């Protein structure tokens, strides 16, 4: 789910955004839900319709991956702290 895109859409419906961007409603719905990645042309059309920079479609994905990596590393080290120490031998 692209929560940031839902925020950008505001009170507009999927149908309204799709018409503004001149794409199908189902294409827009799949892009917003994260089931589909937009082409550059679609990204530009949606961004123009909603008033943001089109490159955000491609930037957010890498930041989301970095966030997930950081969360995984934090979880891993937190889990290690809960394991009993073998230093008492």
N, C-alpha and C positions, 0 to 999 in steps of 0.2 A: 504494500500500500504506500502510495506517495502522499503522506500526510501534508507535506508542504504544498502540494498541488491542490488538495482539498481546501487548504487555507486560502490559497490564491483565488480559487473559484468563488469563495464566499457563498452568497445566497443564490448564485446562478445554478441552473440545472445542467446536467450533462448535455441535454439537448440544446440548450442555449449556447453553451461554450462550443459545442460541435458546429453549430450553424455559424457562429462568429469566426471559427477557425476553418470553416469549409471542409470539414471531415465528417465521417459518419459518427453517430452517437455511440455505436458499439466500439469503434476504434478509440474514441476518447475514453469511454468507460474502462476499456482494457488497459489503456495507458495509465490512467489515474490509479487503478487497482494494482498496477505493477505486473499484470499478466503479460503485458506487451511493452516493448521499448519503442519509442517513436523514432521514425526516420528523422534526419536533419530537417527535411521540409516540414514534417508534422510538428516537430519541436518548435520551429520558427513560427508556424501558424498559431499554435496554442499560446506561445509566449506573447506574440503580438496581440492576440485577442484578450489576454489577461494582464498584459502590461508588465512583463518581466523579461529578463535576458534569457534567451533560448538555451544557452550553454549550461544553465543550471540543471537541465535534465541529465547531463553527462557528468557534471561535477558532484552532484549530490550522491551519486552511486558510489564513487570512490571514497567520499567522506563517511558514508554509511558503512562501508567495508572496514575502514580504519577504526570506526567506533566499535564495530563487532569484534575486531581483533583485540582492541584494548580491553573490552569487556571479558573476552575469553581469557586473556592473560591475567587480569585481576581475579577472575574466578579460580583459575588454576592455582595461583599463589595463595589465595584464601583457603582453598581446599588443602593445600600442603600444610598450612599452619594448624589444621585440625587433626592431622594424623599424629599418632603417637611417635615419639622420638625413639630411635634405636640406640641412643647414646648411653643408656643405662647398663650396658653389658659388662 
